[in-house]
Amino acid sequence: MTAAPPQPSSPPPPPSPSLFALAQASVLPVVVLDGLAPADAVPLARALVAGGLPAVEITLRTEGAEEAVRRVAAEVPGALVGAGTVLDAGQVARAVDAGARFLVSPGWTDRLLTAARAVDVPFLPGVSTASEVMALLERGVTEMKFFPARAAGGPAYLAALASPLPRARFCPTGGIGPDSAPDYLALPNVACVGGSWMLPPDALRARDWARVERLAREAARLGAAARPDARAAGGTGSGGTGVSAGGPCR
């Protein structure tokens, strides 16, 4: 009996829209509303936007974070607000319902990836190993969060991935500050960096939005200095991400 010929594997579903093409800065603020009310997210986001950091990730680690996303989406028109620490399909649905325009996770599962694709917003799944990157590339994903960046190997590790895995683009997050951010942004496979150094806890407790705006402006200048050749419009990288090699978070 002749064996049936192998069936071709189904192509991966199309990737989520590109966060790197939507955002307009090389630095992504990561907001943890520890001790703050959801209403405080509005002046905080306004300060970040005024300082030149329009993309704002509000992590879902604290009570009221989803309401904070909702308020920023409704009241800060200049902000591109997203939800971070997204761990399951329920959080995906609630975050998008609240107005999140992108999603970020410290890791990924197939179930989470499917849920994120179903809502059709940019999604940055977290990776920390070459095998995880390869698994996402097989699924048509080329934009990823590298986390925890410092603990997982830092700029040297990402530099080592650039040659064997050139289609992958990263937003490293975790232990990054103004001193180390330029080392990441100098890499061809890094599109932006995420961090909280422009949101010091004492400034947040004091509701010192003027200081947050000043630190955001310094972070935006840092990103611009690291990417002097940044173009207003992004190229099209492989995988349909709309990201040119070495391009900033646009």
Secondary structure, DSSP 4 states (H G I P E B T S, - for coil): -PPPPPPPPPPPPPPPPPHHHH--SSEEEEE--TT--GGGHHHHHHHHHHTT--EEEEETTSTTHHHHHHHHHHH-TT-EEEEES--SHHHHHHHHHHT-S-EE-SS--HHHHHHHHHHTS-EE-EE-SHHHHHHHHHTT--EEEETTTTTTTHHHHHHHHHTT-TT-EEEEBSS--TTTHHHHHTSTTB--EEE-TTS-HHHHHTT-HHHHHHHHHHHHHHHHHH-TT--SS----TTS----TT----
